[in-house]
Amino acid sequence: MIKICITGSVSMSKFPSQEMDRFNIRLPSGMREAIAERAKENGRSMNTELIFIIDEALKSPIPSQVDNSRFMKTYKDLAERKPSTPEEFEKWEREMTDVTFFLMEQITSYTQMYQALKSLHNSSMVDVFKNKKPT
């Protein structure tokens, strides 16, 4: 449950943050610590880290951890709105390009993770078996 507490305008505010919208949110056990750790790793406050995470999520056409149901919804939406005029096509193509680039970024990211895992596996295998004498 999210409790929303929107502040009113302040005529003589000392800090701009006092004029910003505020809300409270209940976090599952352990999530606060995870956010604090991530914020520390990134050199940000918890508030700035949460704003960054939310902003990134809102900019993405599909979530960072690919959710096939959301991707399929986006695909279905694009398929149902096939353009019939050059103007419609221009807008539709921009949306298609955004989704395509997002998927390409995910593929690149997953490829890099795969390469790191493969390298770790290979170096571990060499470490374990390089001095192994036949029995």
Summary of the structure (lengths in Angstrom):
residues: 135
radius of gyration: 23.4
end to end distance: 62.9
largest distance: 83.6
contacts: 251
relative contact order: 0.05
helix: 64%
strand: 6%
